[in-house]
Amino acid sequence: MASRSLAKAVKAKIGDVPLAIHSHDDFDLATAAQLSALQGGAEILEGCVNGLGERAGVPNIAVLAAICEIFYGYDMGIRLDGFQELSEFVAQVWNQPIPEHLPGNGRTAFSHAAEVHYVLPSDDQWSFNAWAPSVLGNTDMVALCHYSGPMAIKRRASDMSLGELDTATANLVLEQVRKELKLRKGPLTDKLFTELVEVAAQASASGGTDTERLEAWNRLLKSEE
């Protein structure tokens, strides 16, 4: 990349003087530019918590530090697993929410929707992840959608400490989840999912095979008015 060539050219001029690289994410290449300059001889890389910065922001320092340690072998002298706590603290202080899809620290950074992702044991963090969420102190997330199946429902219920659902109950919940998703533009809230699980569990325990129309969405709206 251009950053590598520029870093080499500048280092040839300044010799032993440390070279720093500063980049913005205008072309979604800010982190790549940092690493390219590193390969060209730059000694000082720059990033910011949650990628905060002018225009499109700067590299997310949590991911930048992790890459330098994991892929380049540098001892960063940083507790990588403390970055999530720092990320959330800065978001509160700056009144700038963490972007949902922010690599490393975003809520959906380690989310899974496809049912095949839940066939494997819950402690398998590598089969469908580039890295484990625990590296930065983040957690994975069950993103319920129309691609979800009963295994995803079971995992979401377990993660929320709602109990271990059998397949029949999970399918009842899944049926209602899909109906509810058609009624809203955003994801299901934890409160609504909890209600769907509770009602489906009651129906399953009583020998019912159909929860009918739960109308949980309408009841939720009324309860929040």
Residue pairs with C-beta under 8 A, 6 or more apart in sequence:
1 29
1 32
1 33
1 36
2 36
3 21
3 23
3 32
3 33
3 34
3 36
3 37
3 40
4 36
4 37
4 39
4 40
5 40
6 37
6 40
7 19
7 21
7 36
7 37
7 38
7 39
7 40
7 41
7 42
8 40
8 41
10 19
11 19
11 40
11 41
11 42
18 43
18 44
19 37
19 41
19 42
19 43
19 44
20 42
20 43
20 44
20 45
20 46
21 33
21 34
21 37
21 38
21 42
21 44
21 45
21 46
22 46
22 58
23 29
23 30
23 31
23 33
23 34
23 37
23 46
23 58
23 59
24 30
24 53
24 54
24 55
24 56
24 57
24 58
25 31
25 51
25 53
25 55
25 56
25 57
25 58
25 59
26 55
26 56
28 56
30 51
30 56
30 57
30 58
30 59
31 47
31 59
31 60
31 63
31 64
31 67
34 42
34 45
34 46
34 47
34 59
34 64
35 67
35 72
37 45
38 45
38 68
38 72
45 59
45 64
45 68
46 58
46 59
47 58
47 59
47 60
47 61
47 62
47 63
47 64
47 65
48 57
48 58
48 59
48 60
48 61
49 60
49 61
49 62
49 86
49 87
49 90
50 60
50 87
50 90
50 91
50 96
50 98
50 99
50 102
50 105
51 57
51 58
51 59
51 60
51 61
51 99
51 102
52 58
52 90
52 94
52 96
60 102
60 103
60 104
60 105
61 83
62 80
62 83
62 84
62 86
62 87
62 104
62 105
62 136
63 103
63 104
63 105
63 136
65 76
65 78
65 80
65 83
66 80
66 83
66 104
66 131
66 135
66 136
68 74
68 76
69 75
69 76
69 78
69 80
70 131
70 135
80 135
80 136
80 137
81 134
81 135
81 136
81 137
82 137
83 104
83 105
83 136
83 137
84 105
84 136
84 137
84 138
85 137
87 98
87 105
88 98
90 96
91 97
91 98
98 105
98 106
98 107
99 106
100 106
100 107
100 108
101 108
101 109
102 109
103 109
104 136
104 138
105 136
105 138
107 141
108 141
108 143
109 133
109 138
110 129
110 133
110 138
110 139
110 140
110 141
111 140
111 141
111 142
111 143
112 118
112 128
112 140
112 141
112 142
112 143
112 152
113 143
113 144
113 145
113 147
113 148
113 152
114 147
115 147
115 148
115 149
115 150
115 151
115 152
117 127
117 128
117 152
118 142
118 149
118 151
118 152
118 154
118 155
119 151
120 127
120 128
122 155
122 158
125 132
125 133
125 134
125 140
126 132
129 140
133 139
133 140
142 148
142 152
142 155
142 156
142 159
143 187
144 152
144 153
144 156
144 177
144 181
144 187
144 188
144 193
145 181
146 178
146 181
148 174
148 177
149 174
150 167
150 170
150 171
150 174
151 170
153 165
153 170
153 171
153 173
153 174
153 177
154 164
154 165
154 167
154 170
156 193
157 163
157 164
157 165
157 170
157 173
157 193
157 197
158 164
158 165
160 190
160 193
160 194
162 194
162 197
162 198
163 197
163 201
165 173
165 197
165 201
166 204
168 204
169 197
169 200
169 201
169 204
172 200
172 203
172 204
172 210
172 211
173 196
173 197
173 200
175 211
176 196
176 199
176 200
176 211
176 214
176 216
177 188
177 193
177 196
179 213
180 188
180 192
180 196
180 216
180 217
181 188
183 217
184 217
188 196
189 220
191 220
192 216
192 217
192 220
195 214
195 216
195 219
195 220
196 214
196 216
199 211
199 214
199 216
200 211
203 209
203 210
203 211
